[in-house]
Amino acid sequence: MPIKLPGQDIFTSKKPEYYKSHDFYIGACLNLYDFYFEITSADVYALRYMELHCDKVRYYILSVKQIIAISQKSSVQILQ
């Protein structure tokens, strides 16, 4: 289900803008129906998708390979 970007005029003839895949990245703050979310991590599948589709997805904080390395280290620490 598409979610409209916040702050748009609802009484206009212009077509509304919606969130797109490039809006979802680690570190992104999203306003979804007046609930604020911050994306702080992702699973390996999502990180792999971001790596393969880097033209569609933004990631500012770290490269995907760095994030995978950090997540693998933290999962090893949890298991120990």
C-alpha positions as CSV (number, residue, x, y, z in Angstrom):
1,M,0.0,0.0,0.0
2,P,1.6,3.3,-1.0
3,I,2.1,5.9,1.7
4,K,2.0,9.6,0.9
5,L,4.9,11.8,1.8
6,P,4.0,14.1,4.7
7,G,3.3,17.8,4.3
8,Q,1.5,17.7,1.0
9,D,-1.6,19.8,0.4
10,I,-4.6,17.4,0.1
11,F,-6.8,19.9,-1.7
12,T,-4.8,20.2,-4.9
13,S,-5.0,18.9,-8.5
14,K,-1.4,17.8,-8.4
15,K,-0.7,14.0,-8.1
16,P,0.5,13.2,-4.6
17,E,4.0,11.9,-4.0
18,Y,4.6,8.7,-2.2
19,Y,7.5,7.1,-0.4
20,K,9.8,5.2,-2.7
21,S,12.5,2.6,-2.2
22,H,15.2,5.2,-2.0
23,D,13.6,6.7,1.1
24,F,14.2,3.5,3.1
25,Y,17.8,3.3,4.2
26,I,19.7,2.8,7.4
27,G,19.5,6.0,9.3
28,A,16.4,7.3,7.6
29,C,13.7,9.0,9.6
30,L,10.2,8.4,8.3
31,N,6.9,9.9,9.1
32,L,4.2,7.3,8.5
33,Y,0.8,8.6,9.4
34,D,2.2,10.9,12.1
35,F,4.2,8.1,13.6
36,Y,8.0,8.7,13.4
37,F,10.3,5.8,12.7
38,E,14.1,5.6,12.4
39,I,15.6,2.7,10.5
40,T,18.5,1.6,12.6
41,S,19.5,-1.8,11.2
42,A,18.5,-4.4,8.6
43,D,18.9,-8.1,8.2
44,V,21.4,-9.7,5.8
45,Y,18.8,-10.2,3.1
46,A,17.9,-6.5,3.1
47,L,21.6,-5.5,3.1
48,R,22.3,-7.8,0.2
49,Y,19.3,-6.2,-1.7
50,M,20.7,-2.7,-1.0
51,E,24.1,-3.8,-2.3
52,L,22.7,-5.3,-5.5
53,H,20.3,-2.3,-6.1
54,C,22.5,0.5,-5.0
55,D,21.1,2.7,-7.8
56,K,17.7,2.5,-6.2
57,V,18.6,2.6,-2.5
58,R,20.5,5.3,-0.6
59,Y,22.7,4.5,2.4
60,Y,24.7,7.3,4.0
61,I,26.1,6.1,7.2
62,L,28.2,3.1,6.2
63,S,28.7,1.0,3.1
64,V,26.7,-2.3,3.0
65,K,29.8,-4.4,3.4
66,Q,30.8,-2.5,6.6
67,I,27.3,-2.9,8.0
68,I,27.3,-6.7,7.2
69,A,30.7,-7.0,8.9
70,I,29.5,-5.1,12.0
71,S,26.2,-7.2,12.2
72,Q,28.2,-10.5,11.9
73,K,30.5,-9.4,14.7
74,S,27.6,-8.4,17.0
75,S,25.8,-11.7,16.3
76,V,29.0,-13.6,17.2
77,Q,29.3,-11.6,20.4
78,I,25.7,-12.4,21.3
79,L,26.3,-16.1,20.8
80,Q,29.4,-16.1,23.1
